[in-house]
């Protein structure tokens, strides 16, 4: 997926995802509280960083997403 935020755009590898957020590998992780957008399947999903740990990032989506529709 592609993540866009104040640090610009970067590719991330999603480790797991739910309707409310995701965990992903991140090389240049934005700080906790930073607003980001995740582009996946040509959709941009707004969210914010809620935690960072050992090169992993946790993002909470602003609204729940329909995973079936998103991944179809």
Biotite code that builds the C-alpha atoms (Angstrom):
import biotite.structure as struc

atoms = struc.array([
    struc.Atom([0.000, 0.000, 0.000], chain_id="A", res_id=1, res_name="UNK", atom_name="CA", element="C"),
    struc.Atom([1.049, 3.650, -0.216], chain_id="A", res_id=2, res_name="UNK", atom_name="CA", element="C"),
    struc.Atom([0.978, 5.933, 2.818], chain_id="A", res_id=3, res_name="UNK", atom_name="CA", element="C"),
    struc.Atom([0.881, 9.714, 2.458], chain_id="A", res_id=4, res_name="UNK", atom_name="CA", element="C"),
    struc.Atom([1.461, 12.162, 5.281], chain_id="A", res_id=5, res_name="UNK", atom_name="CA", element="C"),
    struc.Atom([3.581, 15.128, 6.314], chain_id="A", res_id=6, res_name="UNK", atom_name="CA", element="C"),
    struc.Atom([6.744, 13.152, 5.487], chain_id="A", res_id=7, res_name="UNK", atom_name="CA", element="C"),
    struc.Atom([5.524, 12.626, 1.900], chain_id="A", res_id=8, res_name="UNK", atom_name="CA", element="C"),
    struc.Atom([4.628, 9.356, 0.205], chain_id="A", res_id=9, res_name="UNK", atom_name="CA", element="C"),
    struc.Atom([6.103, 5.950, 0.948], chain_id="A", res_id=10, res_name="UNK", atom_name="CA", element="C"),
    struc.Atom([5.305, 2.332, 0.307], chain_id="A", res_id=11, res_name="UNK", atom_name="CA", element="C"),
    struc.Atom([4.358, 0.232, 3.310], chain_id="A", res_id=12, res_name="UNK", atom_name="CA", element="C"),
    struc.Atom([3.792, -3.505, 3.680], chain_id="A", res_id=13, res_name="UNK", atom_name="CA", element="C"),
    struc.Atom([0.564, -4.269, 5.515], chain_id="A", res_id=14, res_name="UNK", atom_name="CA", element="C"),
    struc.Atom([0.999, -7.019, 8.116], chain_id="A", res_id=15, res_name="UNK", atom_name="CA", element="C"),
    struc.Atom([-2.656, -7.149, 9.194], chain_id="A", res_id=16, res_name="UNK", atom_name="CA", element="C"),
    struc.Atom([-5.761, -5.109, 8.635], chain_id="A", res_id=17, res_name="UNK", atom_name="CA", element="C"),
    struc.Atom([-9.211, -4.805, 10.154], chain_id="A", res_id=18, res_name="UNK", atom_name="CA", element="C"),
    struc.Atom([-12.210, -2.581, 9.516], chain_id="A", res_id=19, res_name="UNK", atom_name="CA", element="C"),
    struc.Atom([-10.800, -0.082, 12.030], chain_id="A", res_id=20, res_name="UNK", atom_name="CA", element="C"),
    struc.Atom([-7.119, 0.097, 11.130], chain_id="A", res_id=21, res_name="UNK", atom_name="CA", element="C"),
    struc.Atom([-3.923, -1.663, 10.176], chain_id="A", res_id=22, res_name="UNK", atom_name="CA", element="C"),
    struc.Atom([-0.418, -2.625, 11.208], chain_id="A", res_id=23, res_name="UNK", atom_name="CA", element="C"),
    struc.Atom([2.373, -2.252, 8.662], chain_id="A", res_id=24, res_name="UNK", atom_name="CA", element="C"),
    struc.Atom([6.132, -2.186, 8.147], chain_id="A", res_id=25, res_name="UNK", atom_name="CA", element="C"),
    struc.Atom([7.305, 1.402, 7.838], chain_id="A", res_id=26, res_name="UNK", atom_name="CA", element="C"),
    struc.Atom([10.751, 2.746, 6.917], chain_id="A", res_id=27, res_name="UNK", atom_name="CA", element="C"),
    struc.Atom([10.101, 6.435, 7.771], chain_id="A", res_id=28, res_name="UNK", atom_name="CA", element="C"),
    struc.Atom([7.361, 6.332, 10.359], chain_id="A", res_id=29, res_name="UNK", atom_name="CA", element="C"),
    struc.Atom([5.464, 9.579, 11.016], chain_id="A", res_id=30, res_name="UNK", atom_name="CA", element="C"),
    struc.Atom([4.997, 10.533, 14.688], chain_id="A", res_id=31, res_name="UNK", atom_name="CA", element="C"),
    struc.Atom([2.085, 9.328, 16.806], chain_id="A", res_id=32, res_name="UNK", atom_name="CA", element="C"),
    struc.Atom([-0.959, 11.534, 16.213], chain_id="A", res_id=33, res_name="UNK", atom_name="CA", element="C"),
    struc.Atom([0.046, 12.360, 12.616], chain_id="A", res_id=34, res_name="UNK", atom_name="CA", element="C"),
    struc.Atom([-2.770, 12.322, 10.040], chain_id="A", res_id=35, res_name="UNK", atom_name="CA", element="C"),
    struc.Atom([-2.054, 9.933, 7.153], chain_id="A", res_id=36, res_name="UNK", atom_name="CA", element="C"),
    struc.Atom([-3.887, 8.512, 4.159], chain_id="A", res_id=37, res_name="UNK", atom_name="CA", element="C"),
    struc.Atom([-3.505, 4.885, 3.076], chain_id="A", res_id=38, res_name="UNK", atom_name="CA", element="C"),
    struc.Atom([-4.001, 4.197, -0.629], chain_id="A", res_id=39, res_name="UNK", atom_name="CA", element="C"),
    struc.Atom([-5.139, 0.657, -1.276], chain_id="A", res_id=40, res_name="UNK", atom_name="CA", element="C"),
    struc.Atom([-7.065, -0.720, -4.256], chain_id="A", res_id=41, res_name="UNK", atom_name="CA", element="C"),
    struc.Atom([-7.309, 2.834, -5.730], chain_id="A", res_id=42, res_name="UNK", atom_name="CA", element="C"),
    struc.Atom([-9.054, 4.120, -2.609], chain_id="A", res_id=43, res_name="UNK", atom_name="CA", element="C"),
    struc.Atom([-7.601, 6.617, -0.144], chain_id="A", res_id=44, res_name="UNK", atom_name="CA", element="C"),
    struc.Atom([-8.416, 5.829, 3.481], chain_id="A", res_id=45, res_name="UNK", atom_name="CA", element="C"),
    struc.Atom([-7.790, 8.660, 5.993], chain_id="A", res_id=46, res_name="UNK", atom_name="CA", element="C"),
    struc.Atom([-6.500, 7.788, 9.436], chain_id="A", res_id=47, res_name="UNK", atom_name="CA", element="C"),
    struc.Atom([-3.951, 8.642, 12.101], chain_id="A", res_id=48, res_name="UNK", atom_name="CA", element="C"),
    struc.Atom([-0.881, 7.015, 13.609], chain_id="A", res_id=49, res_name="UNK", atom_name="CA", element="C"),
    struc.Atom([-1.656, 5.534, 17.031], chain_id="A", res_id=50, res_name="UNK", atom_name="CA", element="C"),
    struc.Atom([1.606, 3.684, 17.792], chain_id="A", res_id=51, res_name="UNK", atom_name="CA", element="C"),
    struc.Atom([5.110, 3.006, 16.465], chain_id="A", res_id=52, res_name="UNK", atom_name="CA", element="C"),
    struc.Atom([7.305, 0.082, 17.546], chain_id="A", res_id=53, res_name="UNK", atom_name="CA", element="C"),
    struc.Atom([10.434, -1.523, 16.016], chain_id="A", res_id=54, res_name="UNK", atom_name="CA", element="C"),
    struc.Atom([9.772, -0.443, 12.414], chain_id="A", res_id=55, res_name="UNK", atom_name="CA", element="C"),
    struc.Atom([6.055, -1.197, 12.660], chain_id="A", res_id=56, res_name="UNK", atom_name="CA", element="C"),
    struc.Atom([3.265, 1.362, 12.625], chain_id="A", res_id=57, res_name="UNK", atom_name="CA", element="C"),
    struc.Atom([-0.333, 1.222, 13.830], chain_id="A", res_id=58, res_name="UNK", atom_name="CA", element="C"),
    struc.Atom([-2.900, 3.304, 11.951], chain_id="A", res_id=59, res_name="UNK", atom_name="CA", element="C"),
    struc.Atom([-6.493, 3.846, 13.097], chain_id="A", res_id=60, res_name="UNK", atom_name="CA", element="C"),
    struc.Atom([-8.880, 4.713, 10.283], chain_id="A", res_id=61, res_name="UNK", atom_name="CA", element="C"),
    struc.Atom([-11.110, 7.773, 10.706], chain_id="A", res_id=62, res_name="UNK", atom_name="CA", element="C"),
    struc.Atom([-14.115, 5.597, 9.757], chain_id="A", res_id=63, res_name="UNK", atom_name="CA", element="C"),
    struc.Atom([-14.588, 1.838, 9.557], chain_id="A", res_id=64, res_name="UNK", atom_name="CA", element="C"),
    struc.Atom([-14.007, 0.370, 6.099], chain_id="A", res_id=65, res_name="UNK", atom_name="CA", element="C"),
    struc.Atom([-15.761, -2.517, 4.380], chain_id="A", res_id=66, res_name="UNK", atom_name="CA", element="C"),
    struc.Atom([-12.900, -4.999, 3.892], chain_id="A", res_id=67, res_name="UNK", atom_name="CA", element="C"),
    struc.Atom([-14.893, -7.174, 1.498], chain_id="A", res_id=68, res_name="UNK", atom_name="CA", element="C"),
    struc.Atom([-15.538, -4.255, -0.815], chain_id="A", res_id=69, res_name="UNK", atom_name="CA", element="C"),
    struc.Atom([-12.025, -2.877, -0.452], chain_id="A", res_id=70, res_name="UNK", atom_name="CA", element="C"),
    struc.Atom([-10.276, -6.145, -1.279], chain_id="A", res_id=71, res_name="UNK", atom_name="CA", element="C"),
    struc.Atom([-12.687, -7.292, -3.993], chain_id="A", res_id=72, res_name="UNK", atom_name="CA", element="C"),
])
